[in-house]
Amino acid sequence: MTDRELYERAVAVAQRAYAPYSSYLVGAAVLLRDGRVVEGVNVENAAYPLGICAEKSALSAAVVAGYGPGDVEAIGITASPCGGCRQWLHEFRLDRATYLHDGELVTRSAAELLPDTWSL
C-alpha cells in the first residue's frame, strides 16, 4: 500500500469520527508490517481532555489486535499529529507518517516529527 493510499483510507474513515463539539473529523490508517491496515478516528467527549485522537485510536486498535512497537510501518492521518501523538508514533517506531500540511501531502519520519523524544 502506498503512502497516498494509506492517507486516502484515513480520509474515508474520518467520516465515522465522533466530533459533535468541534465538527473536526480526523481519520487515521495504520499499516502494519504484515500488510494489515487498522483504522482509527477521533472521539470527542464533553469533558474535552478526555477525547482521543485518531492516531491513538488506530494504534490502540493495533494493540488490541496483538501488535506492538516495531510492528507498525506507517500511518496516514487527515491532520498533522499533535505533540502527544508524535510521542506515540515514536514509541511505536513507525517508519513514516503521511498527512496534509499546507495543502500538500507530506511524509515524515517519527524522528522528524518529534526530534527530542522520551525514551525509558
N, C-alpha and C positions, 0 to 999 in steps of 0.2 A: 504494500500500500504506500503510495506517495504521500509526502507531507501535505500537498494540496488536497488529496482525497481525505486525509485524516481531518484537516480543517473543515472541509465540506460536510463531513459526518458530524462534526461539532456544531456546525450551523444548523443542520437538520434536527439534532436532538435538543438544541436550545429552545425550540418551540414547546417543549414539555417542562421547562423550568417553572418553578413556583415563585413568582415575584409579584405578589399583589400590592406591595408597598412602593417599590421603585419602578415597576414595569420594565426592569432591565434584565432581559433574558440572556443567560450565559450558558453555553454548552461546552463540553469537553469530551474528546475521544482519545483514549489511551491505547496505543499499540503495544502489545506485549511481545516479547522476543519470540514466542511460539506462533505469532501471526494472529492471535485472537485480538479483538478490539472490545474494550469495555468503555461504556459511556457514563457521563455524569452531567448533572445540571445544578445551577444554584438553587437553593431552597431557603427562602426568607422566613423570618419569624417576627412576630410583633415586638418581641424583645430583640431589637436589631442585632446586637452582638452574637446572638445565638444562631444566626443563619449560617449556612455552609456554602462555600464557593464550589463552582462546578469542578474545578481541578481536584479538590479534596473529595468531592463526591465520587468522581471517577476512580481516583486512587484507592479510596475506601472500598469501592466495589471490587477492584482488583484484589485487594487483601482478602475480602470475603470469599473470593473465588480461589484463594490459595496462593496468590502471587505476593511477592515482596520486593524489597530493594534489590536492584540488579535484574529483575525480570521485566522491567518496563523499558521499552526502547524509545518511544516518542509520545508526544501529546499534541493534539490540535485543540486550540481554545479560541472562542469567539471574542475574547478580550485579552488585553495584556494582563498577566498574572500579578496579583497583589504581592506584597513583600512576604507575607506568611506562606502563600502558595509557592513562592520561589524557593523557600526553605524546604517545603515538601518535595518539590521537584529535585532539589539537590539530594535530599535524603534517600529518595527512590532511585537515584543515579541514572536519571534519564539522559539519553544522548542529546536530545533536541526537543524544543518546544516551538510550535508554529502558531502564529496569531496575527491578527490585523493590527498594524501600527501606522498611524497617519495615512490610512487608505492603502497601505502596501502590505502584502503578505510577507512576513519575515520569519526566519528560523534562527533561533539562538540556542546555544548550549546552556545547561543549568549554571555553569560557571560564569558565563557572560551575563546571565540574568541576575545573579547574586554572587559577586566575586568574593565577598568576605562572609563565609557561611559558618554555622555552628556545627562542630563535629564532636561527638562524645567518644 
